Amino acid sequence: MRFLRKCYGFSQNVVAKKLNVDRSTYSYYELGKTKPDIQALIQLCKIYGIEINDLITK
């Protein structure tokens, strides 16, 4: 997720706001400390214009 975020030039705050979560929650997603729920995964796919398989296999 960090790679995609950086490619799009987004900060963690921007993506967190789009997901309606705290920045620290999103940071934990990137660090692998927690995993996003299915709704967050779907929203991330919309943000980055990718398929869910591309997101979860990278």
C-alpha positions as CSV (number, residue, x, y, z in Angstrom):
1,M,0.0,0.0,0.0
2,R,2.8,2.4,0.7
3,F,4.2,2.0,-2.8
4,L,0.8,2.9,-4.3
5,R,0.3,5.8,-2.0
6,K,3.7,7.2,-2.8
7,C,3.1,6.7,-6.6
8,Y,-0.1,8.8,-6.3
9,G,1.7,11.4,-4.2
10,F,-0.8,10.9,-1.3
11,S,0.1,11.4,2.3
12,Q,-1.1,8.9,4.9
13,N,-3.5,11.6,6.2
14,V,-5.1,11.9,2.7
15,V,-5.6,8.2,2.3
16,A,-6.8,7.8,5.9
17,K,-9.4,10.6,5.4
18,K,-10.6,8.8,2.2
19,L,-11.0,5.6,4.2
20,N,-12.6,7.5,7.2
21,V,-10.0,6.1,9.6
22,D,-7.3,7.7,11.8
23,R,-3.9,8.2,10.2
24,S,-2.4,5.9,12.8
25,T,-4.8,3.1,11.7
26,Y,-3.8,3.6,8.1
27,S,-0.1,3.6,9.2
28,Y,-0.7,0.2,10.9
29,Y,-2.1,-1.1,7.6
30,E,1.1,-0.1,5.8
31,L,3.3,-1.6,8.5
32,G,1.3,-4.8,8.6
33,K,0.4,-4.4,12.3
34,T,-3.3,-4.6,11.4
35,K,-5.2,-5.6,8.3
36,P,-7.9,-3.5,6.7
37,D,-11.4,-4.8,6.6
38,I,-13.1,-5.7,3.4
39,Q,-14.8,-2.2,3.1
40,A,-11.4,-0.5,3.5
41,L,-9.9,-2.8,0.8
42,I,-12.7,-2.0,-1.6
43,Q,-12.3,1.7,-1.0
44,L,-8.5,1.4,-1.5
45,C,-9.1,-0.3,-4.8
46,K,-11.4,2.6,-5.8
47,I,-8.8,5.2,-4.7
48,Y,-6.0,3.6,-6.7
49,G,-8.1,2.3,-9.6
50,I,-7.0,-1.3,-9.2
51,E,-8.6,-4.7,-8.7
52,I,-8.7,-6.2,-5.3
53,N,-6.5,-9.2,-6.3
54,D,-3.8,-6.7,-7.3
55,L,-4.0,-5.0,-3.9
56,I,-3.9,-8.1,-1.8
57,T,-1.2,-10.0,-3.7
58,K,1.4,-7.2,-3.7
